[in-house]
């Protein structure tokens, strides 16, 4: 990706949110993807985090606990 500015990173998991830089780059998208991913991950007692650098990209980390039988 194109990276997410620090002043927008706290908003990226909100429903319908699209970063300003993403709006300028492409005309389509609903802003639902990351919100849905977060909900799914949290339903499994997991966590999602992001590290991002503008013009370099973003790295998302998803951790989901596993249960051993």
C-alpha positions, -999 to +999 in steps of 0.1 A: +000+000+000+009+037+001+012+039+038-010+056+063-002+090+079+002+090+117-027+114+121-051+089+104-039+056+118-062+056+148-092+058+124-085+030+099-106+004+117-137+026+118-166+016+095-166+035+062-133+053+069-110+058+040-077+076+044-074+109+024-044+096+005-064+065-006-094+086-017-070+106-040-054+074-054-086+054-063-122+063-067-137+031-053-139+014-020-163+014+009-140+016+039-154-016+053-126-040+049-104-033+079-135-028+101-147-063+092-113-078+097-111-063+131-145-076+141-137-111+129-103-111+147-119-099+179-147-125+177-119-151+180-103-132+210-075-119+188-058-086+181-049-067+151-022-040+149-006-019+122+027-003+116+028+021+087+052+045+069+039+069+043+053+061+008+067+028+021+036+008+031+019-008+060+023-040+079-007-056+097-003-082+124-031-105+134-028-127+165-054-153+174-050-175+204-052-212+198-067-238+222-049-271+226-070-301+233 
